[in-house]
């Protein structure tokens, strides 16, 4: 069971992480992690990482159990598009979790990578070896995986600096008025629901460029290019402009008529500079069957596909 701590502030003026590290058995880094994940509240509201406590504030901290997790190799089929001594590029199927976590301790991409690839970088930790960037469980598409720490660090820099490029296709609700556009809206963890993200003026910069590929009246097919890579960015941004991703029951509503397992979102293109060769590499993942099945229901003739994959 989770531990719960409630503290009333006698003397204010101190940052929340410093205050709690002095008044609990948790380290400052642990407190910062709990704040980031929404486990700390001030007077009932989820607090920000740089919040300063005031006299008479009521601080509540939920400390979740941390069961030990160990990633083990599992013989799970993988769609490996490219592999060399430094990295591999995989096409993750919809429904697969990227790395073990509470509630998903096996059957993940990491478990499969450990079996098929073997040696992976240790720059993260024992349950996320090789993982440079992630995509959601119910999003399909491309991921680059590092096989050594040098590659991991160099690729991580590209994602942090937004020089690595990721493109997606998505089916969204409604008929967008324009043929293309940009959503520039900062994203932060939801202030009351730690499992969700939200557009928030105090969040981190998040920019998504979109272009209409095909219109079906009630839904629209988009190509989306990420300029930044925030958690759930496309899903949050599309919901923000009132065109949530079809099948997204977190930021939109599940469409039972289509029999979907999750959101209609696929990462079809990935571009980065190879850390060793310094050459630009571009990879494509074909449109998966679950996506094509839905497009056929709308009688799409895929006239846009050639241009999409010739970029």
RADASUL-V89049 format. One record per run of one state. SS is the DSSP state (@ for helix, = for strand, . for the rest). FROM is the first residue (numbers start at 0). TO is the last residue. Records with the same first field share a line. If there is no record, write none. Layout:
BEGIN
SS->FROM-TO, FROM-TO
END
This chain:
BEGIN
.->0-1, 8-13, 23-26, 36-38, 42-43, 46-50, 52-56, 63-78, 83-85, 92-99, 101-102, 104-107, 116-129, 131-138, 146-147, 160-163, 173-178, 184-185, 189-195, 199-202, 204-205, 215-217, 226-231, 240-243, 245-254, 258-263, 273-278, 284-287, 297-303, 308-310
=->2-7, 14-14, 39-41, 44-45, 51-51, 57-62, 79-82, 86-91, 100-100, 103-103, 130-130, 139-145, 164-172, 179-183, 186-188, 196-198, 203-203, 206-214, 218-225, 244-244, 264-272, 279-283
@->15-22, 27-35, 108-115, 148-159, 232-239, 255-257, 288-296, 304-307
END
